[in-house]
Amino acid sequence: MHLGRRLMLSLFGAVAVVSMAFALYQVVAETHALKDEVQRQALVLAESQQAPAEQALQHGSPADLQALVNQFQNHERMAGVAIYDANGQPLAITSGLASRLTGTPPVVARAMREGGPRGDFFHLNGERMHVVAQPLRADGRLLGAIAVFHNVAFISAPVWRHALTSGAQTLLLVGITLLIVRWSLGKPLRHMAQWLRDLRTGDASAGGPLPKEEIFAPLTSEVTRLATSLHVARAAAEEEARLRDAALAHWTPERLRVAMQGKLNGSRLFAVSNREPYEHKHQGGSIVWSVPPSGLVTALEPVMRASDGIWIAQGTGDADKETADELGRLRVPPDHPEYKLRRVWLSKEEEAGFYFGFANEGIWPLCHIAHTRPIFRTQDWEHYRNVNRKFAAVLLDEMRGEREPAVLVQDYHFALLARMIKEKRPDARVAIFWHIPWPNPEAFGICPWQRDLLDGMLGADLIGFHIQAHCNNFLQTVDRAFESRIDWEHFAVNRHDHITAVRPFPISVAFNGNGHHPGADPAAAPESLYRDLGGRPDFLALGVDRIDYTKGIPERLRGVERLLDLYPAYREKFTFVQIGAPSRTTIKRYQDLTTEVEEEAERINRRFRTGSWRPIVFLKRHHSHAEIQPYYRAANVCLVTSLHDGMNLVAKEYIVSRHDEDGALILSRFTGASHELPDALVVNPYDTDELAQAIHTALTMPPEERQARMRRMRAVVKEYNVYRWAGNLIGELAGIRLDQRGAA
């Protein structure tokens, strides 16, 4: 929280508490004083009229009694007087009071019963009243009672009015104090903050005079030294990045930024994806932001940070509109803005047809060999096409005025987008990266709109896949579907005099740090982690996935079950944690899968559970990257056993997290990552025995071999990190010569 805001809240809060406490004390004290005064006056009056009332009851007539009580009819704040007989029945009541008093107050009977004056506060027809009852006697015999009534509504109003006035004066004083503080300190502080912000972002206008006030002298001195150091460090980093770019050294965010500036030659980078990198949601009366779980976001976010580009994506958070401007624009990350996000709003019908329907019930199972039948509906296809048009319109709007913009279209949600963009902006360089596998031509031919999808993709200048096999499948599919020239030597398609290059770009993650890390020791894992497990196991295995039928989670659980059958010694010593993020929960196949995983985990736990130990812990909720890290560092083995996957970045995230250079990775041969990481234990996830044996091998592997394998895998991920992926992809795209697209 900012100092100014904290100061305001603290000052207001403290004054408000003190003011309210004094006001409450004053209200209570004055209320008690006024009540005591009313009771005293009523008692004095009742005692003064006791003798006349007793005389009238013994010797007078009813008219005499009425005359006695009517003399108090117009007294200030006095409601009237009533005289009752020994049975509590009214004999005479002041005229103005008689119409309102519908019964005998209980205090009258109490006074006659207890033989002394009694008083009480009560409400009469919505008015606050006070009554004092005085018994009437003659010769030791009870004759009745006289009751004196006062209207006491006046007690609270002046008191609270006085307290509110006092409170208003106090708050006014606080407000004036804060204005003086802000006038004295606020402007210099804002000037210094702007100066630092300009310095951080590299604004050439930064470096003006800092505040000269004496109170800021120590801070000004340190900030000046920081600015000098930052300028020197930035210049050194840029120079180092240029040298590394020339020498093909390790890719870093700075090197990527410099490389992109050189290769794009002033062109801006635009990225389009369905998933947004940051979403805003209401939580407990406030708005919070989070990073949605997505491998695409993990890969693309560092690229956008390095390029100061524009990311166009669907807005999905319930507070997204409140945190963006009228067009859906905002700077992100929220805590350290480095690029622009443009949100696109879809209706419920559009999202159901485009995303849940055609994209995830059609294309997703079509491209994954996971034995789930794709579903194609004409209505879903129409929504898919219309949403692609909507995103194309937004992208064209953002590109207005940009010269030769570079566009990265992400994934199977936008197969039609490249053609739509190139038709309107032939000067744009457009690449589409397909994050999931591409099947063989026979499998893709199932789609009724395969020609439309392929034609849309071939509008791009560059199409990227994770591995060469997917590139080959795509080119074979195009060869079957169209009359076109396939250049197998250069892996390109020439159709209608437009050349589309098809290349493998194995995606990766950021690699930060090297060597030992203070948090790398599994013993340093938070105790809450082991409380969730029911204790600290000797062996911990981990799976991290979206709950998707392509990830092979049920097969993985059965592999754990087989391990415990083959090697009973692991019982009560081995725990497998499956972190499962719910995904596409409106689709029945995903609902059924979630139920299957839960039932399978429970079945296996029932077989082997003893005491507090259970072999499988299923954590079904979204976990942030920070929450997953302790599990990565504590796990002896990580299981990535997808039935079919484009790359699978969990494998690489696990490797990056192991600063201790320990731990084993079990990897499905049907993932793209298995082509890059031969030091993982590669398995067929459908083979339960092979999977069980791989877990046993990982847990019994000599430490020297396990660490050597991890060191080699870390070296691969470090060299082929996400910055290199982006640099190669953007470098290939930037190398396309738009004036020669028609050349054979």
N, C-alpha and C positions, 0 to 999 in steps of 0.2 A: 504494500500500500504506500502511496506517495506520502512524503513527510507533511506537505500542506494539508492533504486530506486527513491524515492521521491527527495532525494538530487540531484541525477544525472539529473532527469527531470527538477527540479527547476533551477539548475545551467545552464544547457544547454538552457533551455527556456529563462532565463533572459539574458544570453549572446547573444543568437540568436536575441532576440528582440532589444537589445541595438545595436548590430552589424548591424542588418538590418536597424535600424533607422538612424545610422550614415552613413551607406553606401548609403542609399537613399538620405539623405541630401547632401552628397558629390557628388553623381551623378547629382542631380538636380542643385547644385551650379555650378559644372564644366560644365555641359551641357549649362546652361545659359551663362556662361562666353565665351565658345567657339562659341556659336551662335552669341553673341554680337560682338566678334572679326571678324567673317566671314562677318557679315553685315557691319561692319565699313570698312573693307578692300574693299568690293565690292562697297560701296558707294564712297570711295575715288577714286577708279579706274574709276567708271562711271563718276564722276565729272571731273577727269583729261582728259578723252577722249571726253567730251562734245563738246568743241570748235572744235577739229579736225573733229569730226563727222558732226557738223553743217556746217563747211566749205566744206567738201566733198559732202554733200547733195546739197549745193547751186551751186557749181562750178565744182565739180569733176564728174568723170565717174563711172559706176558700178565697173570697175576694181579698181579704187581708194578706193571705199568702201570695197571691198573684201580684198584688201591689208591691210587696216586698221584693220579689225577684225582678219586676219590670224596671225598678230604679237603676238597674245595672245594664240597661239595654244599649246605650250608646257610648259606653266606656271604650277608650282606645285599646285595641288588641284584646279586648275581653269579649268572648262570645256570648256569655250569659251565666245565669245561676239557675239551679234546679233544686227543689225540695222534695224528698221522698219520704214515704211512710216506713214503718218498721219492716214491712214486707218487700221493700224495694220498689213500690209502685209510685210513679210520679204524681205529686199533688199540685205542683206549680212549676212552670218553666218559663223563663224569659221568652217573650213573644218571638223575637228574632231567632231564637235557638230551637223553639218547639218544633218548627217545620222540618228541621234537619235531623234532630235527635230521634232516632227510631227505636231505641231500646235503652235500657239502663246499663251504664258502664259497669263492668265487673268490679271496679275499684270501690264502688259504693257499697256493695254487699260485703267486700273485704273490710272496709273501714268499720261498718256496723258490727261485723263478727269479731274483729280484733280490738275494738273499743278505742281507736285512736285515728288521727288523720292519716290518710293514705293518698298518694298521688301517682299518676301514670300518664305516659304519652301514647297517643293512638291516632288513627286516621279516621276522619268522618267525611264520607262522600268525597274522598280524594284530598282532603285538607288535613294537614298535621295539626292536632289539637293536644291540649294538656288539661287534665282535670285533677282537682283536689277535693276529696270527700271528707267531711267532718261529721262524726256522729252527734245526734241531738238527744239529750236525756232530761228527765225531770223526776226527782225523787227516786233516783236509782233505776228508773224505768226507761227503756229504749223507746224513743218517740219516732225516730227516723234518721235522716241525714241531709245535710246541705252540701251541694256540689258546685264548685266554681270552675267554669270552663274558659280557657284562653286559646286564641288562635296563634300558633307558634310558627307559621310559615315564614315569618320574617327572620328566623334564626339563621338559616343557611345562606340565603341570597347575599346579604352584605358581606358575610365572611368569605365566600368564594370569590365574590367580585374583588374584594381587597387582595386575595391571594393571586388571582389572575393578573391584576394590575401590577403587583409586585413581580410576578414572573415575567411579564412583558417587559418591564423596566430592566430586569436582569438580562434577558435575552438581547435586548437592544444594546446594552453595555457590552455583551460578548460580541455581538455583530460588529460594533464599532472597533473593538479591540482587534478582531480578525482582519477587518479591512486595513487597519494600520499595519498589522503584521504582513499581510499580503502586499500592501503597497511598498513596504520597506524591504521585504525579502523576496516576494514572488517574482517581480520583474527581473532582478539579477539572476535568480535561480533558473527561470525560464530561458534567459539569454545564455547561461552557461550550458543548460541541457541541449539547446539548439546547436550551440557551438560544438559540443561533444558528438551530437548526432551527425552533423555535417562531416566532422572529422572521421567518424566511424564509417560512413557511407562513401567517403572519398570525394565529397563535394568540394570543388575547387574554390568555392566562395568562403569556405571555412577558414578560420584563422584570424578573425577580427579581434578587437580588444576584449579582454575578459573583464568581469566586474571589478571595480577599483575599491569598493567598500572594504574597510579594515577587517570586518568580520570574515570576509572571504579570502583574505590574504594567504593563509596556509593552504587552502584548497586550490587557489589559483596557481600557486607555485607548483604543487604536485601535478595538476592537470597540464600545465605547460610542459613539464618533463615527460608526462605520458604522451602528449602529442608528438613531441620530438622522437620518442622511441617508436611510436606507431608509424610515423612517416618512414623512418629508417627500415623498420621491419617489413612494411608493405613493399617498399622498393626492392629490398633483398628477396622477398618472396616472389615478386613478379619476375625478377631476373632469373632466379633459380627455376621457376616454372618454364621460362622460355628455354633455358638450357636443357631442362629435362625433356621438353617437347622435342627439341632437336635431337637429343640423344636417346629417345625412346625409353626413358627411365620410368620408374613407378608412377602410376597415375594418381593424382590428388585432386581435391576440389579446385585448388588454385590453378593447377596445370590444365584442368578441363576448362576453366573459365578463360584462361589465356588462349587455349587452343580454339575454343568456340569463337572468340573475338576475331582471331585470325582467319579461321575457315569460313565463317559466315559473312565476313567482310561488312559488318554493319547491319546485316539482316537480323530480324528478331525471331526468336524461337517460340512457336506456339505448340502446345500439347493439348490433345483432346482425349478424354477418357470418360467412362461412365462414373467411376468412383472418384469422389473428390478427396483431396489430401487432408483437409481439415473440415470438420463439421461442428456446428454449434447447437447445443441443446439446452432446454430449460432444466434446471436442477435445484430444488429447494429454494425457489424464489429468485434465483440468479441464473445467469447464462454462463455455461462452461463450454470449452472447446476440447476436442479430442481428435486423435488420428485414427481413422477407421482401419481395422485389420485387413490388409491387402498386400500381396506380394508386388502388385503393380505400383502401389504408392511407395513401398519400400525402395523400389528400383528407380522410379522416376523423380522422386522428390529431390535427391541430391543434384540431379541434372538441372532442375528448375532453379534451385538455389544458386547454382553456379552461373546461370545464364541470365538471371533477371527477366525471365520470359513471362508468358501468359498461359495459364492452365485453365482450360474450359472443361467443366464437369457438371454433372447433375447435383443440385442442392438437395440433400436428403435430411438434414437436421431440422428439428422443429423450431429452431431459433435462427436458421440460416438467413431468412429474409430480414430479420431485425438487425443483423450484424453486417449486412451488405448495403450498397446504395441502391437506388431505384432500378438500376440495370443488373444488379447482382454482382457487382464488383467489390473487391476488397483486397488489401495487401496481406500476405501471409508469409511465414508463420505468424500467428497473432502476437507472440511475445518477442519476435525479432523479424520484422517484415523484410523479405528479400525478393519476392516476385508477386505477380498479380494473379488472383483467382477470379474467374468469371463463372458464376453459377447459372445453370439453366434449370428452369422449373418444368417438371412434367406433371400431367394430371395422373390421377390414380389409374384411369383406363389406359393411358399411354404407358405407364410404368408396368402395368400388368401384361400388356400385349408385347411391348418392346423388350423389357428386361426379363421378367419371369416367364413370359411365353416364348417368343421366337428365339431369343438369345440363349436362355438357360434350359428350356425344354426341347429346343430344336438343335441349335448349333453346338451347344456344349456336349450333349451326349453323342452327337454325330461325329465330333472330332476326337472323342475319347473312347478307346476300346475298353469299355467297362460294363458292357452287356446291359445297358439301359437303353431301351428303345426310344429314339427321338420322336417328338410329337410336332407335327407341322399343321398349323391352322391358318387359313387365308386371312382371318381378321388379325392374327398376331403379325403376319407378314406386312399388312398394311400399316400397323402401328410402328413396326421396325423401320419401314421406309420413311414414314412421316417424321419419326424422331431423328433419323439421320438428316433429313432435310432441315429440321429445326436447329440442330447443332451446326449444320453447314451455314445457315443464315447468321447465327451468332458468331461463328468463326470469321466469316467474311466481314462482318461488322467490325470485329476487333482488328482485322488486318487492313482496314481502310487506311490508306496513306503510307503503308509499309512497302518498301521496295524489295522485291524478291524475298518474301518471307519464307521461313523454313517451318514446315508443319510435321509434327509427329503424331500420327493417329494411333491410338492404343487399342488393340485387341478386337475380338470378334463382335463387339457391340456395334462397330462402325465400319462394316465391310463396304458400305456404299458411299462413304463420305469422301474418299479420295477422288472419285470421278466427279462428284458434285463440286468439289473445290477447284479442280483443274479446268472444268468447263467455264467457271467464272474468273479464275485467276490463273491463266496458263503460265504466268511468271513465277508462281509459287513452286517451291521445291517440296514435294509431299512424300513422306515415308509412312508406311503402316507397319507396326510391329505386332505380330500375332503371338500372343503369350501362351497359347495352348497348342497341342500337337495338330498337325495336318494329316488327315487319314489318307489311305490309298484312293485312287480314282473310283473304284467300285463302291466304297463306303460313302464317299462324298456325293456320288451320283444319286443317293437316296433323296436328297433335298430337291423338292420341286422347283426351287428358284436358284439352283446352282449356277446357272448362266448369269443371272442378275448379280449374284454375289461376286462371282469371278470378274465380271465386267467392271463392277465398282472397285474392286481391289486393283485391277490392272490400270485404273486411272492414276495410280501412284507412280512415282519415279523409282521408288525403292520399296521392296517388301522384305521384311526381316523375320526369320524364324530362329528358334533356339539352336537347332542342329541341322546338319546337312540332309539327313534323311527326310525331314519335314519339307525342306526346299525341293528335294527330288519328287516327293509326293505331290507337291503343289504344281510343279511343272508338268508332271504326267497328267494331272487332272485338267489343266488348261489344254494340253495337247488333245485330250479326249473330247473336250467340250467345244473347242473353237477351231476355226481355221486360222492358224497363226504360225509364226516362225519361232521355234524354240532354239535358242543358241545354247546348246549344252556345254560348249567350251567355256563360255563366259557366264552361264546361268542367267539368262535374260529372255524376255518374251518381247517380240516385235509384233504388235497388233495395231492396225490402222496407222502405221508410221509413228507409233509411240512405243518407246522402249521402256520396259520395266525390269530393273535388275532385281534378282532374287538372291539373298545372301543369308548365311547363318551368322547370328550375333548372339552368342551365349550370354544371357543376362546374369548379373551377379548382385552383390551387396557392397556397401561401403566397408572398407577395412581400416579401422582406426587403432592405432597402438601396436606395439610389438613387445614381445617378452613378457615378463611377469607383471601381473596387475594385482593391486591390493585386494580386489574382490574375487580373485581367481580361486582361492582355496575353498574346496567344497565345505570344509569345516566352518567357513565364514558365512554360509547360507543362513538366512534368518530362521529363527526357531519356529516361527509361524508356519514355514514351509513343512517342517517335520511334524508339527501338530496336525496339519491337514492329512498327513500320511499315517497318523496313529503311532508315530515313533520314528527313530532314525534307522533305516534299513542298512544292511551291509552292502547291498547292491541296489542302485537306483537306475531304472531305464525310463526313457521319456519319449513321448510322441506329441507333436504340436501340429494341429491341422484345423482347417475348417471342417465341419461335419459334412462331408461330401462323399458320394459313392465312388469317386475316382481315387480317394486317398487310401483305400484298403484297410480301414479301421477294424471292421469285424475280423478280417483275416489276420490282422496283427494280434488281436486279443486271443485268437485261437492258437497263434504261435506261442504266446506266453503260456497258455494252458498246456500246450504240448511240452514246453520246457519243464514245467513243474511235474509232468508225468514222467518224462525221461530222466530228470535229475531231481529227485525228491529232496536232496540236500539244500536246494534253494528255498524250500518252504520256510516261512517265517524270517527269511533273510533277504528276499528279493521283492521289490515293489516296482510295478510299472505304473507311471502316471501318464494319462492321456488328457492333454489339454485340448478341448474341442470347442471351437467357436461356432455357435449356431449360425446356419447359413440358409438363405432362401427358404425360410420356414413356411412360406405360403404354398410351396410346391409339395404335392403329396409324396413324391419319391423321397424327398428330404425328410419329411415328417416320419415316414416309415423307417428310414435309415436311423434317425435319432432314437426311435423306439427300439430298433434292433440292437444298436450299440449299448443302450442302457440295459436291455434284457440280457445280452451276452455277458456284459461285465458283471451283472448281478448273479448270473448262473455260475460263472467261474468263481466268483467270490464265495458263493455258498458251498462249492466243492472243497475249497482249500482254507477257508477262513478259520483262524484260531485266535481266540481272545480279541485283542485290539488290532491284530495284524490281518490285513487283507491284501491279496496279491495285486489287485487292480484298483486304482483311484481314478475315477472319471470326473474331470472338472469341466462341466458344461457351462461355460460362459466366455464372454470376450475378455481376453487378457491384453493389457498394454504391453508394448515392447519391454518397458522397464520391469513389469511384473514377471515376464517370462525369463529374463536374464538369470535370476537366481536358480531357476530350474535347469537352464542350460549348463551353468557352471557346476551344479551339484550332480548332474546325471553322469553315471559311468558310461552309459551308451545311449545314443539317440537313434530312434527307429524312424526312417523315412521310407515307407513301403507302399508307395502309391501303385495302383494298378495300371495307371497311365498318366503321365504328367509331362507338361512342356519342359520345365526346368526343375522346379521346387526349390525355393529359396530358403526353406527351413534348414535344409542340409548345410547351406553355406552360412546361415546365421549361427548355427551351432558351432561350426568350425571357428568363426570369427570370435565367438564368445570365450573360447578356450585359451585364454592368455597363459594358462599353466601348461599348455601343449600336451594335455592329457585328454582321455576320453576316446571312445570309439564310435564310429558312424556305420550303421547298417542301412544300406541304400538299395532301393529297388532298381533292377536293371531296366525298368520301363520309365525311368525318369531321365530328363535331359542331363541332370547333374552327374549321372553315372558315367557319362562319356568323358567328363573332366576329372573325376575323382577316383582313379583306380585303386587308391589306397583305402577306400571304404570297403566294407564287407558287402559285396554285391550279391543280391539274392533274387529269387523268383518269389514274389509275395504270395502267389497261389500255392506254393509248396510249403505246407505247414511244418514238416520235419526240417526242411532246409532253413527255415526262419528260426526255429527253435535252436538248431545247432549253431547258427550264426550268433545268436544271443549268448550261448554258452561259450563260444570261441572268443567273443568280445570280452566277456567277464573273466576268462582264464588266460588271456593273452599276456605274455611277459611284458612288464612295464616298459622295457626298452623298445620292444617292437611297437607297442601301442603309441608311445610318444614319438617314435620315428615316423609312423604313419601320419600322426596328427601334424607334425612339423611339415611334412611334405604337402599335406592338404592345405594347411594354412599358407604355405608359399604360393600354391596355385591360386587360391582365392585372393591373396594379396596382390599378385601380379595381374590377374584377370578380374579386377574389381568392377564395380558399377561405373566408375568414372572412365575406365578403359572401354567398357561396353558403349557408353554414350559417346565417347570420343571417336570410336571407330564408326558407329552408326551415323553420327552427324558429319564426320569427315567424309564418309562415302556419299552422303546426301549432298554435301556442299560441293563435291567434285563433279556433280552432274552439270553438263553444259546445256542450258536450256535452248540455246540457239541451234543445237545439233540433234534435237530429239528425233527428227525424221530420218537421220542417217541410218543406213542398214548396218 
